[in-house]
Each structure stands twice: as structure tokens, then as C-alpha cells.
Amino acid sequence: MIRRSIDDPLQEAWRTSFYDENHLSHSTSPDLVASPAQLRFMVMFEPNQLYYPCSKRVYEEIMARVQSPFLGEMYNQVWARIFKLVEAKIDDPDQRSFLIELLNIKFRHETANYDIIPSRLEKRLYKLFVVTTQIEDPLREEKAEVNRRAWELGQGESFVRAVNAPPGPHHPAPCFKEINVESTRRHLDATKLKRLFQASVQTGLWAADRRPLTMEEWSEIFNRPASGEGWENLENFLLTPKNDLVGHWIPRKILYLTDKAGELVFDLAVIRFLISLGHTVILAVKSAACYDAVYLGDMVNDPLLEDLIGESELITDPRVTQNQLAAYLKNDPPFKIIPDGTMEKLNLLRTSVTFARMFKEVDGIVSKGLDQRRRFFQTPFEFTQDIYSLAPGEDQALSVLFRPRSSKAIRFSTADLRERAEKIIAQMRQAKRQGHKVMFYSGIVGSIPGETETAIKVMTTFIEDLEKQQAGIFVINPSTFFEPGMDADDLMFMWEIVQRSGLIDIWRFQTYQDIERSFVLMGQKVPPQWVGKDSTFSTGCTKERAIAAEVQKANPEMQIIGPDPEKFLRRGEYGIGLFHDTRLADLYQL
């Protein structure tokens, strides 16, 4: 947990206990809870601010330290759902009594202090039910049934005719000066897209067997105006023209947070249409079963869904690197599926590294359902991406809300980083044309926590001296290309493109003698935290030393100068978004 100034020790103790009791503290559960650096891929918060994965009202009720009737009602709703599940799935009276009492003991224990988030309570009770009964997915059959009903609705002739019926006249969107072919195309695409989204929130239609809807009934649903004032933003996001003459819409990368079974069938229809418009869609599902929420197993256990997802790419690695993610998004197919790392309502503190990186990389988030809406909209926190929330409104009309990304969010997409890398490579080519030798200098930048500014000055000072002493060299110094907002993922991705360009003649790794020389030039003694350090202390340099060895195999004339390769052993892996090794996080108590 981030160290905080304590104005009220008793309240701070209660807050610390809240994070611990809900298993939301990275310091006590580093393998389960996202680090502050990982969380910043998704959430904008101040250095001493703590994020919580619930609505502001739930958090404030817990912080009030009273037996809140509001929380009590939410806890009772959780108990009612788990009790109903036991009643429906356990036939043996003795086993049922045992399980209800076991769950009741757990329920009373977890709610005794009114300090648990309702969704965390629900997850624990549900998981206890699953572990005790060994029923991996208690509602598998029910979910398959509602998926079948939704599919039959979507395949009905009345639906197909209604969703494809020609719309009436239109006024051109602001991006068009007049009604023309392109403005008409946009009107048609927007109409169909809105109709598909409207169908996807009609959850009551597949909740139980009922007669098919007529075309007129579907048309009545599609003619209901969307509420929430977010549709125009979503339409502009998805249907921005490439230019005035040719082409379709600017392609977007969309992280699509689906909600429940049945609804997913229409979500997949939306996704297929988005892909036909040129977009890439990443569908996020739960990692394990939790009531009727869509989870990874549904995609392989339900033959209907398996058929509907078709040739999509399933990304199951929970810790993909930035390079791997870029490769996934660059390659076909344009439809990908990832588990979010959780088995509960949206909880960004418990999501996987892959989910966090995907959240950071896409162009926008489409979120379905009221539960996820509360986590994005009924909160004081800002996010790093534009959020478009779609859910049932009054009379089951489509409700669309829009929350723009934080004005403080600095985003470096893989395209941005590639462009920066190509500019550096162009400088290297120019230097070689002028007869210079190109040297790449690898050194400590952020591997000593809190010393990044000093590290940049150390590197810059040494290289300036090096260029004075050696004629005809062009030194690439990573510290001079550092920009605020860049994290280790960004830098390593950008620099690997440069490093594998084949243009490096000399790859020099920082030694302790280099560091000593820099401090002498700066007129300072070497600070204690820098004594004995060299590039082998850097996680980035450790990775770069391996890359250098691979590059040298392809380019044997390249020289490698610096510490012996066998000394690059002390560092292992970055914490996501960090500049230093994961093992240093506990050491420095960040």
C-alpha cells in the first residue's frame, strides 16, 4: 500500500483494515492485487489517493463505521441469491442443510463489521459453494438455455426484417456538410448499430419462454429513443469518416465488457457488425463462473457460443508483454477474447496484467450492464480511456452514458511508440551516411526507485564527455528520449524496435567506472545508493543484454562493451509499468 500522511489514525486504521479485509491491498497480496503502477494503466488517481472498486456511496457507508441499512440490504440481497442457488441445485435435505449453515456462518463472519464490499461478499460465498459442492458452473444449463432463446429471437424472420428495415430521412451528421452517399452510409450504419444495441438490452425477452415478437413489436423497440445523452458520442467514436471521398470509418480498437448470458448473443451480433465496419474488438469475459455472468468456460462449453465466436482468437495468458500484445492486435483475426482475471463484478484491482495492458492500449471501452456502470460512473475516479456504458433504461429502452477519459491521462499507443522509434532510426541512418559510428548506450534510468532524475543526469553527463573525447561517434542515449507519462512497458517496446534495426555499431553498457566519472564531472561524491551500481543492476539493461546477444548473432561486427554477460543475473522482471524489478517493490516499500 502507498504510504500516506495520517491525519486521523483511527480512521486510517479502519481504511487499512477495509483494504485488507476485502483483499485489495497490493502490499499484502502482491500476486492477486494490481500494483499502483498497473492500476494507473486504467485509473487516474493522485499519489496518495487509494482506489476502491465500488460505488462512492458503498465506500462512504463502509467508512462511516456504522451498521448501514443500505449495506445491510445489499448484503441480504447477496444472501438471497446464494440461498436460492442452494435450494435450486442441492436436492439432498441433509447436504442442503449443511451447506446453508456453512454459508450462513461465512456470511455472518464476513458481514459482522459492515466493512466488506457486497460484490466481494458474493464472490466469496459463491466460491465456497463451488468448492464445497465441486459444481464448477452451477448455472451452466440455465445459461445455455437463455443463450438459445436469445439466438432464436435473433434468427427470427421478424427480427431480421425489422433490424434491416430502411430508416427514414436523415439530417447529415456534423462531420458532413450535406446529404451525400457517405452521410447516407453513416446514417444506415448508425441505425443498424443502434438497433442491435437496443436488442441487446432487452433482457426480459429471453428470461423465460415466450412467443416470438412480430416485426411491428421489434420496430416499436427500435423506435424508442435512447436515453442518457451518450449515443452521439458513441456514434462519433465508431463512425468517424476517414476522409470526404473514399474509405469507410476510422478503425478503432475496442475493449468490449460484456455482462450476462443471453445478452451476449446480441453482443456478438454487435461485434460482428463492428468488425464489418473495420474495427477490432476485444471481448472481455470473466475467468471463472459466477452466476449468469459470461465467463471463459461458456465459450467452450456452450456449442451455440462456440459456433457464434467462430474464428476469434482466444488470449488466455494472464501476463502478456507489451510486445506480445502489440503482435496480437496487429494480426488477424480482428475479434479476440480475453478473460479479465476475476470471477466477480468489475474489479480493476483484481484484473490481470493482460486486461490492464489491453485497457491501456485500446481506443475506447464499451461496457454493458448496470453493475459495470456503477463501477465506472458512480465513482469519484477518472479513467485513462473513454467509457461508453450501455444498459437497460426506463421501459427497457437503450440507455447510453459517456465518460471521457481523464484530461490528465497520457497515452502512448504502440503506433505512437513505433513512430518515435522510426524517427530515432532515421537519425541513426543519417549519422551512418555521414560516416559516423552509431553507439547505443544502455544504463540505469529507473532501476533505483526515486532516482530517475539523477540517473538521467548521470547518463547525459557521461555521454557528453564521451562525445568530446571520441571523434566520429553518434551516441543514442535513451535518457534523452524519456517523456513524462512513459512507463517501462512503453520504453522497452520503443527501444527494442531501435535496437533490432541493425544500425548499431557499438553497444555499450554502463559500468560503475562510468558512473563514478559522471559524478566527478558533476562535482559530486557518489551517493550511497549509487555505490557499486552498474547496468547489471538494471532490469531494462538485463533484458537489453539478451537482445544485444541476439542482434550480434545477426550482425557479428557489432561490438558489445561493458560488464561480463554472466553478471547480468540479479534482475528478473519488471513490475507492470514500473522501471525497477518486481523484487525491489517490497524492499523500498513503494
C-alpha positions as CSV (number, residue, x, y, z in Angstrom):
1,M,0.0,0.0,0.0
2,I,1.2,3.5,-0.7
3,R,2.5,5.3,2.3
4,R,0.1,8.1,3.4
5,S,0.2,11.0,5.8
6,I,-2.1,10.2,8.7
7,D,-4.4,13.0,9.9
8,D,-6.8,10.7,11.7
9,P,-5.0,7.5,12.9
10,L,-8.2,5.7,13.9
11,Q,-9.9,6.4,10.5
12,E,-6.7,5.4,8.7
13,A,-6.6,2.1,10.6
14,W,-10.2,1.4,9.6
15,R,-9.4,2.2,5.9
16,T,-6.3,0.0,6.0
17,S,-8.4,-2.8,7.5
18,F,-11.0,-2.3,4.8
19,Y,-8.4,-2.9,2.1
20,D,-7.0,-5.9,3.9
21,E,-10.4,-7.5,4.7
22,N,-11.5,-7.1,1.1
23,H,-8.2,-8.5,-0.1
24,L,-7.5,-5.3,-2.1
25,S,-4.1,-4.4,-0.7
26,H,-1.2,-5.0,-3.1
27,S,1.3,-4.9,-0.3
28,T,-0.3,-7.9,1.5
29,S,-1.5,-9.7,-1.7
30,P,1.0,-8.8,-4.4
31,D,0.2,-11.8,-6.6
32,L,-3.5,-11.1,-6.5
33,V,-3.9,-7.3,-6.4
34,A,-2.7,-4.9,-9.1
35,S,0.2,-2.7,-8.2
36,P,-0.4,1.1,-8.2
37,A,1.6,1.2,-11.4
38,Q,-0.6,-1.5,-13.1
39,L,-3.7,0.3,-11.9
40,R,-2.6,3.5,-13.5
41,F,-2.9,1.8,-16.8
42,M,-6.7,2.1,-16.2
43,V,-7.3,4.7,-13.4
44,M,-6.1,8.2,-12.9
45,F,-5.5,8.9,-9.2
46,E,-3.3,11.2,-7.1
47,P,-0.1,9.8,-5.5
48,N,-1.7,9.5,-2.0
49,Q,-5.2,8.5,-3.2
50,L,-6.4,5.0,-2.9
51,Y,-8.7,3.4,-5.5
52,Y,-11.7,1.3,-4.4
53,P,-13.7,-1.0,-6.7
54,C,-17.2,0.0,-5.7
55,S,-19.5,3.0,-5.9
56,K,-18.7,6.1,-3.9
57,R,-21.8,5.5,-1.8
58,V,-20.9,2.0,-0.8
59,Y,-17.4,3.1,0.1
60,E,-18.6,6.0,2.2
61,E,-21.2,3.8,4.0
62,I,-18.3,1.4,4.9
63,M,-16.0,4.3,6.0
64,A,-18.8,5.6,8.3
65,R,-18.2,2.6,10.6
66,V,-21.9,2.0,11.3
67,Q,-24.3,-0.8,10.6
68,S,-25.6,0.9,7.5
69,P,-29.2,-0.1,6.4
70,F,-28.1,0.5,2.8
71,L,-25.3,-2.0,3.1
72,G,-27.4,-4.4,5.1
73,E,-30.0,-4.5,2.3
74,M,-27.2,-5.2,-0.2
75,Y,-25.8,-8.0,2.0
76,N,-29.3,-9.5,2.3
77,Q,-29.7,-9.5,-1.5
78,V,-26.4,-11.4,-1.8
79,W,-27.6,-13.9,0.8
80,A,-31.0,-14.3,-1.1
81,R,-29.2,-15.1,-4.3
82,I,-26.8,-17.7,-2.7
83,F,-29.7,-19.3,-0.8
84,K,-31.8,-19.5,-3.9
85,L,-28.8,-21.2,-5.7
86,V,-28.5,-23.8,-2.9
87,E,-32.2,-24.5,-3.0
88,A,-32.2,-25.0,-6.7
89,K,-29.1,-27.2,-7.0
90,I,-28.9,-29.3,-3.9
91,D,-31.6,-32.0,-3.7
92,D,-30.4,-34.0,-0.6
93,P,-32.0,-32.4,2.5
94,D,-29.0,-33.1,4.8
95,Q,-26.5,-31.8,2.3
96,R,-28.7,-28.7,1.7
97,S,-28.9,-28.0,5.4
98,F,-25.2,-28.5,5.9
99,L,-24.4,-26.1,3.0
100,I,-26.9,-23.4,4.1
101,E,-25.5,-23.4,7.6
102,L,-21.9,-23.4,6.3
103,L,-22.6,-20.5,4.0
104,N,-24.6,-18.7,6.8
105,I,-21.6,-19.0,9.1
106,K,-19.4,-17.5,6.4
107,F,-22.0,-14.8,5.7
108,R,-22.2,-13.7,9.4
109,H,-18.5,-13.7,9.7
110,E,-17.9,-11.6,6.6
111,T,-20.6,-9.1,7.4
112,A,-20.0,-8.7,11.1
113,N,-18.2,-5.4,10.8
114,Y,-20.1,-4.0,7.8
115,D,-16.7,-3.5,6.1
116,I,-17.0,-5.8,3.1
117,I,-17.9,-4.7,-0.4
118,P,-21.1,-6.6,-1.4
119,S,-19.6,-7.9,-4.6
120,R,-16.6,-9.3,-2.7
121,L,-19.0,-11.0,-0.2
122,E,-20.9,-12.5,-3.1
123,K,-17.7,-13.8,-4.7
124,R,-16.6,-15.5,-1.5
125,L,-19.9,-17.1,-0.8
126,Y,-20.3,-18.3,-4.4
127,K,-16.7,-19.6,-4.4
128,L,-17.4,-21.5,-1.2
129,F,-20.4,-23.1,-2.7
130,V,-18.4,-24.2,-5.8
131,V,-15.5,-25.5,-3.8
132,T,-17.8,-27.4,-1.4
133,T,-20.1,-28.9,-4.0
134,Q,-17.5,-29.3,-6.7
135,I,-20.0,-27.9,-9.2
136,E,-17.7,-25.8,-11.4
137,D,-20.5,-23.9,-13.1
138,P,-23.8,-24.3,-11.3
139,L,-25.9,-22.4,-13.8
140,R,-24.4,-23.9,-17.0
141,E,-27.6,-25.4,-18.2
142,E,-29.6,-22.3,-17.4
143,K,-27.2,-20.0,-19.3
144,A,-27.2,-22.3,-22.3
145,E,-31.0,-22.1,-22.3
146,V,-31.2,-18.3,-22.2
147,N,-28.5,-18.2,-24.9
148,R,-30.6,-20.5,-27.1
149,R,-33.7,-18.3,-26.5
150,A,-31.8,-15.2,-27.4
151,W,-30.4,-16.8,-30.5
152,E,-33.8,-17.9,-31.7
153,L,-35.1,-14.4,-31.3
154,G,-32.2,-13.0,-33.3
155,Q,-32.7,-15.6,-36.0
156,G,-36.4,-15.0,-36.3
157,E,-37.6,-13.5,-39.6
158,S,-39.4,-10.7,-37.8
159,F,-36.2,-9.6,-36.1
160,V,-34.1,-9.8,-39.3
161,R,-36.6,-7.8,-41.3
162,A,-37.0,-5.2,-38.5
163,V,-33.3,-4.7,-37.9
164,N,-32.7,-4.3,-41.7
165,A,-35.8,-2.1,-42.4
166,P,-34.8,1.1,-44.2
167,P,-34.8,4.1,-41.9
168,G,-36.5,7.4,-42.6
169,P,-34.9,10.6,-43.9
170,H,-31.9,11.9,-42.0
171,H,-30.0,15.1,-41.3
172,P,-26.3,14.8,-42.1
173,A,-24.0,14.4,-39.1
174,P,-21.8,17.4,-38.3
175,C,-18.9,15.7,-40.0
176,F,-20.8,16.1,-43.3
177,K,-21.7,19.4,-44.9
178,E,-24.6,17.9,-46.9
179,I,-26.5,14.8,-47.6
180,N,-24.5,12.6,-49.9
181,V,-23.5,8.9,-50.3
182,E,-21.2,9.0,-47.3
183,S,-23.6,10.7,-45.0
184,T,-26.3,8.2,-46.0
185,R,-23.9,5.3,-45.4
186,R,-23.3,6.7,-41.9
187,H,-27.0,7.0,-41.3
188,L,-27.6,3.4,-42.3
189,D,-24.7,2.0,-40.3
190,A,-25.7,4.1,-37.2
191,T,-29.3,3.0,-37.5
192,K,-28.4,-0.7,-37.6
193,L,-25.8,-0.4,-34.9
194,K,-28.3,1.3,-32.6
195,R,-31.0,-1.3,-33.3
196,L,-28.5,-4.1,-32.4
197,F,-27.6,-2.4,-29.2
198,Q,-31.3,-1.8,-28.4
199,A,-31.9,-5.5,-28.9
200,S,-29.0,-6.4,-26.6
201,V,-30.6,-4.8,-23.6
202,Q,-34.0,-6.4,-23.9
203,T,-33.1,-8.9,-21.1
204,G,-36.7,-9.8,-20.3
205,L,-37.2,-11.3,-23.8
206,W,-35.1,-14.3,-23.1
207,A,-35.6,-14.7,-19.4
208,A,-38.3,-17.3,-20.0
209,D,-40.1,-19.0,-22.9
210,R,-42.4,-16.6,-24.6
211,R,-44.0,-16.2,-28.1
212,P,-41.8,-14.7,-30.8
213,L,-42.1,-11.0,-31.4
214,T,-43.7,-9.6,-34.5
215,M,-41.9,-7.2,-36.8
216,E,-44.1,-4.5,-35.5
217,E,-43.1,-5.2,-31.9
218,W,-39.4,-5.2,-32.8
219,S,-39.9,-2.0,-34.7
220,E,-41.6,-0.4,-31.6
221,I,-38.5,-1.4,-29.6
222,F,-36.2,0.1,-32.2
223,N,-38.1,3.3,-32.4
224,R,-37.7,4.0,-28.6
225,P,-35.3,7.0,-28.2
226,A,-32.0,6.2,-26.4
227,S,-31.6,8.0,-23.1
228,G,-28.6,9.1,-21.3
229,E,-27.1,11.6,-23.9
230,G,-24.2,9.2,-24.7
231,W,-25.3,7.8,-28.0
232,E,-24.0,10.7,-30.1
233,N,-20.5,10.3,-28.6
234,L,-20.6,6.5,-29.2
235,E,-21.8,7.1,-32.8
236,N,-19.0,9.6,-33.4
237,F,-16.4,7.2,-31.9
238,L,-17.5,4.3,-34.1
239,L,-18.4,6.2,-37.3
240,T,-15.8,8.8,-37.9
241,P,-15.1,9.2,-41.7
242,K,-11.6,8.5,-42.9
243,N,-12.0,11.3,-45.5
244,D,-14.6,13.0,-47.6
245,L,-14.3,10.9,-50.7
246,V,-13.4,7.2,-50.2
247,G,-13.0,4.7,-47.4
248,H,-15.2,3.9,-44.6
249,W,-14.7,4.7,-40.9
250,I,-11.5,5.2,-38.9
251,P,-10.7,1.8,-37.5
252,R,-10.9,1.6,-33.7
253,K,-9.6,-1.0,-31.2
254,I,-12.5,-1.6,-28.7
255,L,-12.4,-3.4,-25.4
256,Y,-16.0,-4.8,-25.1
257,L,-17.0,-5.7,-21.5
258,T,-20.0,-8.0,-21.9
259,D,-22.3,-8.7,-19.0
260,K,-24.7,-11.7,-18.8
261,A,-25.8,-14.8,-20.7
262,G,-28.5,-14.2,-23.3
263,E,-27.4,-10.6,-23.8
264,L,-24.0,-12.0,-25.0
265,V,-25.7,-13.5,-28.1
266,F,-26.8,-10.0,-29.2
267,D,-23.4,-8.6,-28.1
268,L,-21.8,-11.0,-30.6
269,A,-24.1,-9.7,-33.3
270,V,-23.0,-6.1,-32.4
271,I,-19.4,-7.3,-32.5
272,R,-19.7,-8.9,-35.9
273,F,-21.2,-5.7,-37.3
274,L,-18.4,-3.6,-35.7
275,I,-15.8,-5.9,-37.3
276,S,-17.6,-5.5,-40.7
277,L,-17.1,-1.7,-40.3
278,G,-13.4,-2.2,-39.9
279,H,-13.0,-2.2,-36.1
280,T,-11.0,-4.6,-33.9
281,V,-12.9,-5.9,-30.9
282,I,-11.5,-7.5,-27.8
283,L,-14.3,-9.2,-25.8
284,A,-13.6,-9.4,-22.1
285,V,-15.2,-12.2,-20.1
286,K,-14.9,-13.5,-16.5
287,S,-12.1,-16.0,-15.8
288,A,-14.3,-18.3,-13.7
289,A,-18.1,-18.9,-13.4
290,C,-20.1,-16.5,-11.3
291,Y,-23.9,-16.9,-11.6
292,D,-25.1,-15.8,-15.1
293,A,-22.1,-13.6,-15.9
294,V,-20.3,-14.6,-19.1
295,Y,-17.1,-16.5,-18.4
296,L,-14.4,-18.2,-20.4
297,G,-15.8,-21.7,-19.9
298,D,-19.1,-20.6,-21.6
299,M,-17.2,-20.1,-24.8
300,V,-16.1,-23.8,-25.0
301,N,-18.9,-25.5,-23.0
302,D,-21.9,-24.0,-24.9
303,P,-21.9,-25.3,-28.5
304,L,-24.0,-22.3,-29.6
305,L,-21.5,-19.8,-28.3
306,E,-18.6,-21.8,-29.7
307,D,-20.2,-21.5,-33.1
308,L,-21.0,-17.8,-32.8
309,I,-17.5,-16.8,-31.8
310,G,-16.2,-18.5,-34.9
311,E,-12.6,-17.8,-35.8
312,S,-11.9,-15.5,-32.9
313,E,-8.5,-15.6,-31.2
314,L,-8.5,-16.6,-27.5
315,I,-5.8,-15.0,-25.4
316,T,-5.5,-16.9,-22.2
317,D,-2.1,-15.8,-21.0
318,P,-2.8,-13.5,-18.0
319,R,0.6,-11.7,-18.3
320,V,1.2,-10.9,-21.9
321,T,4.1,-8.4,-22.5
322,Q,3.7,-5.2,-24.4
323,N,5.4,-6.7,-27.4
324,Q,3.1,-9.7,-27.4
325,L,0.0,-7.5,-27.0
326,A,1.1,-5.4,-30.0
327,A,1.6,-8.5,-32.1
328,Y,-1.9,-9.8,-31.1
329,L,-3.6,-6.5,-32.0
330,K,-1.6,-6.2,-35.3
331,N,-2.5,-9.6,-36.6
332,D,-5.8,-11.1,-37.7
333,P,-8.4,-12.1,-36.7
334,P,-10.0,-8.7,-35.7
335,F,-12.1,-10.4,-33.0
336,K,-10.2,-11.5,-29.8
337,I,-11.4,-12.8,-26.4
338,I,-9.6,-12.3,-23.1
339,P,-10.6,-13.4,-19.6
340,D,-10.4,-10.4,-17.2
341,G,-8.7,-12.4,-14.4
342,T,-11.7,-12.3,-12.0
343,M,-14.9,-14.1,-11.0
344,E,-16.8,-11.1,-9.8
345,K,-18.3,-7.8,-10.9
346,L,-15.9,-5.4,-12.4
347,N,-12.9,-5.0,-10.1
348,L,-9.9,-3.3,-11.7
349,L,-7.8,-4.1,-8.6
350,R,-8.1,-7.8,-9.3
351,T,-7.9,-7.8,-13.1
352,S,-5.0,-9.5,-14.9
353,V,-1.9,-7.9,-16.4
354,T,-3.3,-8.7,-19.9
355,F,-6.6,-7.0,-19.1
356,A,-4.8,-3.9,-17.8
357,R,-2.5,-3.7,-20.8
358,M,-5.4,-4.1,-23.1
359,F,-7.4,-1.4,-21.3
360,K,-4.4,0.9,-21.8
361,E,-3.9,0.1,-25.5
362,V,-7.4,0.3,-27.0
363,D,-9.1,3.4,-28.3
364,G,-12.2,3.1,-26.1
365,I,-14.2,0.9,-23.7
366,V,-17.7,-0.3,-24.4
367,S,-19.3,-1.5,-21.1
368,K,-22.6,-3.4,-20.8
369,G,-25.0,-3.6,-17.9
370,L,-25.8,-1.6,-14.7
371,D,-23.3,-3.3,-12.4
372,Q,-20.4,-2.2,-14.5
373,R,-22.0,1.2,-15.0
374,R,-21.9,1.8,-11.2
375,R,-18.2,1.0,-11.1
376,F,-17.4,3.5,-13.9
377,F,-19.9,6.3,-13.3
378,Q,-20.9,6.3,-9.6
379,T,-17.3,6.8,-8.5
380,P,-15.0,9.9,-8.0
381,F,-12.2,8.3,-10.1
382,E,-11.3,9.2,-13.6
383,F,-10.1,6.7,-16.2
384,T,-7.5,6.5,-18.9
385,Q,-10.0,5.7,-21.6
386,D,-13.3,7.0,-22.9
387,I,-16.0,4.8,-21.4
388,Y,-19.3,4.1,-23.2
389,S,-21.9,2.4,-21.0
390,L,-24.9,0.7,-22.4
391,A,-27.7,-0.7,-20.2
392,P,-31.5,-1.0,-20.0
393,G,-33.2,2.3,-19.2
394,E,-36.8,3.0,-18.4
395,D,-39.2,0.7,-20.2
396,Q,-36.2,-1.3,-21.4
397,A,-35.2,1.5,-23.7
398,L,-31.5,1.7,-24.5
399,S,-29.6,3.9,-22.1
400,V,-26.2,5.2,-23.1
401,L,-23.8,7.1,-20.9
402,F,-20.4,8.6,-21.9
403,R,-17.5,9.3,-19.6
404,P,-14.5,10.9,-21.3
405,R,-11.0,9.9,-20.4
406,S,-9.2,12.0,-17.8
407,S,-7.6,15.1,-19.2
408,K,-4.5,14.1,-17.2
409,A,-4.2,10.8,-19.0
410,I,-1.1,10.5,-21.1
411,R,-1.3,7.7,-23.6
412,F,1.4,6.2,-25.8
413,S,-0.1,3.7,-28.2
414,T,2.0,1.2,-30.0
415,A,1.6,3.2,-33.1
416,D,2.9,6.3,-31.3
417,L,5.9,4.3,-30.0
418,R,6.7,2.8,-33.4
419,E,6.6,6.3,-34.9
420,R,9.1,7.6,-32.2
421,A,11.3,4.6,-32.8
422,E,11.3,5.2,-36.6
423,K,12.4,8.8,-36.0
424,I,15.3,7.6,-33.9
425,I,16.3,5.1,-36.6
426,A,16.2,7.8,-39.2
427,Q,18.7,9.8,-37.1
428,M,20.9,6.7,-36.9
429,R,20.8,6.2,-40.7
430,Q,21.7,9.9,-41.3
431,A,24.7,9.6,-38.9
432,K,25.9,6.5,-40.7
433,R,25.6,8.3,-44.1
434,Q,27.9,11.0,-42.6
435,G,30.5,8.3,-41.8
436,H,29.8,8.2,-38.0
437,K,29.8,5.0,-35.9
438,V,26.5,4.5,-34.0
439,M,26.8,3.7,-30.4
440,F,23.8,2.6,-28.2
441,Y,24.4,3.4,-24.5
442,S,22.4,1.3,-22.0
443,G,22.4,2.3,-18.4
444,I,20.3,2.7,-15.3
445,V,17.3,5.0,-15.8
446,G,14.7,4.0,-13.2
447,S,16.0,0.8,-11.6
448,I,16.9,2.7,-8.4
449,P,13.5,3.8,-7.1
450,G,13.2,7.6,-6.7
451,E,16.5,8.2,-8.6
452,T,15.2,8.5,-12.2
453,E,16.1,12.2,-12.4
454,T,19.6,11.6,-11.1
455,A,20.0,8.6,-13.4
456,I,19.2,10.7,-16.5
457,K,21.7,13.4,-15.4
458,V,24.4,10.7,-14.8
459,M,23.9,9.2,-18.3
460,T,23.7,12.6,-20.1
461,T,26.9,13.9,-18.3
462,F,28.9,10.9,-19.2
463,I,27.8,10.8,-22.8
464,E,28.6,14.5,-23.3
465,D,32.1,13.8,-22.0
466,L,32.4,10.7,-24.2
467,E,31.5,12.6,-27.4
468,K,34.1,15.2,-26.5
469,Q,36.8,12.5,-26.2
470,Q,35.9,10.3,-29.2
471,A,35.5,11.6,-32.7
472,G,33.1,10.3,-35.3
473,I,30.5,8.6,-33.0
474,F,26.8,9.2,-32.7
475,V,25.5,8.1,-29.3
476,I,21.9,7.1,-28.8
477,N,21.2,7.9,-25.2
478,P,17.8,6.6,-24.0
479,S,17.5,9.1,-21.2
480,T,17.3,12.0,-23.7
481,F,14.2,10.4,-25.3
482,F,12.3,9.9,-22.0
483,E,9.0,11.7,-21.8
484,P,6.7,12.2,-18.7
485,G,4.0,9.6,-18.8
486,M,6.1,6.9,-20.3
487,D,6.4,3.7,-18.3
488,A,8.8,0.8,-18.6
489,D,6.5,-1.0,-21.0
490,D,6.5,1.9,-23.3
491,L,10.2,2.4,-23.3
492,M,11.2,-1.2,-23.7
493,F,8.8,-1.6,-26.6
494,M,10.1,1.5,-28.4
495,W,13.8,0.8,-27.8
496,E,13.6,-2.8,-28.9
497,I,12.5,-1.6,-32.3
498,V,15.5,0.7,-32.4
499,Q,17.9,-2.0,-31.1
500,R,16.9,-4.6,-33.7
501,S,17.3,-2.1,-36.6
502,G,20.7,-3.5,-37.5
503,L,22.2,0.0,-37.4
504,I,24.2,-0.2,-34.1
505,D,28.0,-0.5,-34.4
506,I,28.8,-0.4,-30.7
507,W,26.5,-1.3,-27.8
508,R,27.9,0.0,-24.6
509,F,26.6,-1.0,-21.2
510,Q,27.1,1.3,-18.3
511,T,29.9,0.4,-15.8
512,Y,30.5,1.6,-12.3
513,Q,33.5,3.5,-13.6
514,D,31.2,5.3,-16.0
515,I,29.0,6.3,-13.0
516,E,32.0,7.4,-10.9
517,R,33.2,9.5,-13.9
518,S,29.8,11.2,-14.2
519,F,29.7,12.2,-10.5
520,V,33.3,13.6,-10.8
521,L,32.2,15.7,-13.8
522,M,29.2,16.9,-11.8
523,G,31.5,17.8,-8.9
524,Q,29.8,15.4,-6.5
525,K,30.7,12.4,-4.5
526,V,28.9,9.2,-5.4
527,P,25.8,8.9,-3.2
528,P,25.5,5.7,-1.1
529,Q,22.6,4.3,-3.2
530,W,24.8,4.6,-6.3
531,V,27.9,3.0,-4.9
532,G,28.7,-0.3,-6.7
533,K,25.9,0.1,-9.2
534,D,26.2,-0.6,-12.9
535,S,24.0,-1.7,-15.8
536,T,23.7,-5.2,-14.3
537,F,21.6,-3.6,-11.6
538,S,19.0,-2.5,-14.2
539,T,16.1,-4.7,-15.2
540,G,16.0,-3.0,-18.5
541,C,19.7,-3.4,-19.2
542,T,19.4,-7.1,-18.3
543,K,16.8,-7.5,-20.9
544,E,18.8,-5.4,-23.4
545,R,21.9,-7.5,-22.8
546,A,20.0,-10.6,-24.0
547,I,18.7,-8.6,-27.0
548,A,22.3,-7.4,-27.8
549,A,23.5,-11.0,-27.9
550,E,20.7,-11.9,-30.4
551,V,21.5,-8.8,-32.5
552,Q,25.2,-9.6,-32.5
553,K,24.5,-13.1,-33.9
554,A,22.8,-11.4,-36.9
555,N,25.4,-8.6,-37.0
556,P,28.8,-10.1,-35.9
557,E,30.6,-6.8,-36.5
558,M,28.7,-5.1,-33.7
559,Q,30.8,-4.6,-30.6
560,I,29.4,-5.1,-27.1
561,I,31.3,-3.2,-24.3
562,G,30.5,-3.4,-20.6
563,P,30.2,-5.8,-17.7
564,D,30.6,-9.5,-18.4
565,P,27.3,-11.1,-19.7
566,E,27.3,-13.7,-16.8
567,K,26.9,-10.7,-14.3
568,F,23.5,-9.8,-15.7
569,L,21.7,-12.2,-13.4
570,R,20.4,-10.2,-10.5
571,R,17.3,-8.8,-12.2
572,G,14.3,-10.7,-13.4
573,E,11.1,-9.0,-14.5
574,Y,9.6,-5.5,-14.3
575,G,6.6,-5.0,-12.2
576,I,4.0,-3.9,-14.8
577,G,4.5,-0.3,-15.6
578,L,7.5,0.0,-13.2
579,F,11.1,1.0,-14.0
580,H,12.5,-1.4,-11.5
581,D,12.4,-5.1,-10.8
582,T,9.4,-6.5,-9.0
583,R,11.6,-7.8,-6.2
584,L,12.5,-4.2,-5.3
585,A,8.9,-3.1,-4.6
586,D,8.8,-4.7,-1.2
587,L,12.4,-3.7,-0.4
588,Y,11.7,0.0,-1.0
589,Q,8.1,-0.2,0.4
590,L,6.5,1.6,-2.6
